Amino acid sequence: MLGACVGSFLNVCIYRIPKEKSVIWPGSFCYGCDTAIKWYDNLPILSWFILKGKCRKCSATFSMRYALIELFVGLVFLALWWKFYDEPAVAGIYMTMAGLLVMGSFIDIDERWLPDRVTIGMIVFGPILSMLVPQLHGEYTALNALIASLVGLGAGYWALSFIAGLGKAIFRKEAMGYGDVKLVAGLGAILGPAAVLWIVFSASVLGTIFGLAMMLLFKGKSLTPEAREAGLKTLLAEQDKISKESQALIAGLNTDNDENFHKGITGLQDLQEKLYALHAQCEQTLMPVEKNKLPFGPYLAVGALLWLFGGSELVDWYLSTIFG
């Protein structure tokens, strides 16, 4: 339940941080009609299914992604507690890290950048938490844990910086954002240098697999510049039509006739649904391949979670097998 509640808050952060809005105030509200969402309509996971993904007042649709994020974070928190229940401080730090990774990943997917409060936050607090909880690095003293954290931070920074520089030299363009470099540095500060190698390797493998799958799935579906331009003109014309209709309906709301007023409100709601459908059509027709490309940040986040749920044990097993 705690994880689902955290996931609900992360949904707020994912939406508001890119818009530079407060994540504390105001409380949750419908982005369609600006109505404050009551507590009984804001229950993690449940409310989305009870309301069928719509606002109780204006029927504006809410993406199912909200409920899926709440469910995912809840399951991750439960799994982390189940694995690290004998070390509550370690479990709490890992839960916090997982929440930051979820928030950063979805902002990266939506906006193509990673917020500093995720990356710099882990870089700053990773060494501090390592000293306070040396068990993060399997150490017993704050000094040894701090050294492990700083080595991990440096390894993450220089490893990704090298890969980014190499990619730029080969492809003659930016192959990786600086946010990814800071993210791996922060993960190294919390998880240690061994985790850095695992995270970079597993993220590269996952990215390659997903990229190849998308290439095969959308093979031949890329639009020509002419088709893209024609589609954009059609969509802009439709959007202009909806805008004019909405202005006419708004002008008609200034009436004492209740029946006409309610008809105007219903008409505006219908136009809102048309606008949502138009945006979805824009994504499907103008960005069939591009919208399915993921930045590298989410792969790094998945790699970090895999490290927590078996990656470290797998590396230990492999090294013991090789070196006895």
N, C-alpha and C positions, 0 to 999 in steps of 0.2 A: 504493500500500500504506500509506503514511504517513497519507493522508487517511482510509482505512478504519479504521485503528487509532485515530485521533483520534475518528472517528465512534463507535467502540465505547466510548471513554471518555465521550463526550458523552451516550450512552445512560444511563450510570451517573449522570451529573450530572442529567439530566432527571428521573430517578426519585427520586434521593436529596435533592437540594437542597430541593424543596418540603417534604420530611419532616424537614428540618434534620438530616440524617445526613451523616457524613463521606463524601467522594467518594474517599478514599484507602484507608481501612480500615473494615471488612474487604474482601477482594477480592470478585470477582463470585460470587454464590451464587444458587441457585434460590429464588424467592420462595414456592414451594409447599412445599418440604421443608427449606429452609435449608442444603442441601448445597452445599459449595464447588464451583464449576465448575472442572474441570481445564483446563489450558492448551490441550490438544488439542480441548476442547469449546468453547473461547472464541475461536476463530479468526474474525476479522471476515468477515462475509458467508457464508463457506463453512460454518461450523458450523451455522448456522440451517438450511441446506438439507440438510446431512448428517444431522442429527438430526430433520429434518422439523418443526422448530419446537417440539420437546418436550425436557423434561429427561430425561437418560439414566437417572436413578434413579427418579423418581416419575411421569414422563410428563406433568407439568404443562406446559401450552402456553405458549409465548413468542410475543408478538405479532410479526407479520412486519414491523412498523414498525422493530424493531431493525435488521434486515438492510437495510431500505430507507434508513434514516438513514446507516448505514455506507457504503452504495453511493453515496448522494447526496454525502456529504462527500468521499469519495474522488474522485468525478468533478469536484467543484468545485475541490478542491486541484489536480488534474491540469490543469484548464482555466486556473486562475490561474497556475500555473507555466509553462504553455505560452505565455501571453500576456505575462507579466512576467519571463521567465527572465533577461533582460539586467539586471534590477534585483532581485537576490535579497532585499535588505532590504525593498523595497516588497512583493514577492510574499509574504514571510513575514508582514508586518503584515496584508496583505489576507486571508491564510489564517486568521490568528488572529481577525480580525474576522468572517470567514465562520463560523468555528466558534462564536463567541459568539452570532451571529445565529441559528444553527440551535438552539443550546441554549435561548436566550431565547424563540424562536418556539414551540417545543414545550411549554415550561413555560407559556407564555401560553395556548396552546390547551387544555392540560390543567387549568390552575389559574386562568386569567384574571388573571394578573399577571406582570410582568416583573421578574426578580431584579435587585437593585441591582448585583450583581457584574458584570452585563452592561452596564447603562446607565451607572451611575456610573463603572464601570471604564473605559469608552470616553471619558467626559467628562474623567476625570483623566489618563489616559495618552495621549489623542489629542494634546494640545498638546506633551507631552513627546516623544512619538515623532516629531512633526512637526519639532521642533528637531533631533533626532538624525538624521532622514532627510528633509531638505527636499524631496527628489524626490516625496514624497507629494503635494505641492501644486504640483509643477512649478517649484519655486524652487531657488535655489543657495545661499541664506544661511539660517541658522537663524532670524534675526529675521523675515525676510519669511514664512517658513513658519509661524512662531508666530502672526504677525498673521493669516494666512489661516485658520489653525486656530481662533483665537479668534473671528474673524468668522463662520466656519461654525458654531461652537458657539452663538454668540448668535443667528444667523439661524434655526437649527433650534429653539432654545428658544422664541423669540418667535413664530415662524411657527405652531408647533403650539399654543402657549398661546393665540394669537389664535383659531385654528380651534376649539379646545376651548371657549373662552369664547363664541364665536359659536354653536356648537352647543348649549351649555347655555341660551343666551338664547332660541334658536328652539324647541328641543324641551322646554324646562322640566325638563331632567334632565341628568345627566352624559352627555355624548356621547363622551367620550374620557378614558381614564385618564391619570394623571400619568406613569405609566411610559412611555407613548408619547412624551410631551414630552421626557423625559430621553433616550429612545432616539434620537430625531432630533437632539437636541443633541450626543450622542456621535458619531453618524454624521457630522454636520457638522464636528466637530472633527477627524475623520480624513480625510474626503473633500472638505471645503471647502464654501463657500456655494452654489456652482452646483449641487452635488449635492443640496442640501436641496430646492430647487425641484423637481428631477426626482423625488426620492424621494417627496415628498408628493403630487405630481401622479400619478405612476404607481401609487402605493399606492391612491389614491382611485379611479382607473379600474379597477384590479384588484378592489378591494372592491365596487364597483358592479356589475361584470360577474358576479362570483361570487354576490353577494347576489340579483341578478335571476334567475340560473340556479337558485338554491336555491328562490326563491319559485315559479318555474314548475314545478320538479321536485316540490315538496312542496305544491303548491296543493291546498287542500281536505283536507289530511291532519292538520291541527292537531286536537288532542283537545279536547272540551268538558270543563269542570271536573268534570262528573258522571262522564264516561268515565274521566278521569284518576284520580279518587278510587277508582272501582271496580277499575280495573287495579292501582292501588297496593295495595289491600286483598288482592287475589288473590295478588300477588307476595309480599307480606309473610307471608301465610299459608303459601305454599310455602316461603319461607325459614325460617319457624319449624319447619315439618315436617322440613326438611333438618337443622336444628340439633338437633332431638330425636333423629333417627336417628343423627347423628354421635356424640352423647353416649352413646347405647346401645352403639354399636360400640366407642367408647373404653373404656367400662366392661368390655366383653367381652374387651379385650386383656389384661387381668390374668388370664392363664391359662397353665398349663403345657403345654397342648395346642398343638403347633406348627401343626396343620392349622387349628384355630380362630383362632389368631393371624394366620396368613396370610390367612384369609378376612376377618378384621376389617380388615387393612391394605388388601386389595383393595376392600372396601366403602367405606372412607374415601376411597380414590382415586376411586371412582365418584361419591361424593357431592361431591368437589371439582369434578369435571367438571360435575356438575349445577349447582353453585353458579356456576361460570363461565358456563354457558349461561343461568342465571337473570339474571345481571348484564347479559348481552348482550340478553336479552329485555326487560329493564327499559329499556335505552337505546332499543331499537327501538319499544317500545309507548308509553312515557311521554314520550319526547323526540324524536319523529320529525323535527321541524323545528329545535328549539332546539340539538340536538347538532351540527347542521351549520352553525351560525353561528360564524364565525371572528372573534376579536378583531382589532384593527387592527395589532397588532405584527407578525404574520407578513407582512402586505402591505407594511409598511415595510421589512422584511428583504428581501423579494423585490425591492422597488424599488432597494435598495442594491446587490444583486447584479447587477441589470440595468444599473445605472450602470457597474459595473466591466466588464461584458461588452457594451459598445456604447453605453450611454446617453450617456457623455461625448462620444464621437465623433459621435453623432447630433445632440446639442445644438450642437457646434461647426459641423457641416455646416449646420444650420438657420440659425444666426446668420450664418455667412458668406454664405449664400444671400440672407438678408434684407438685410443691411447691406453686402454686397459684400466 
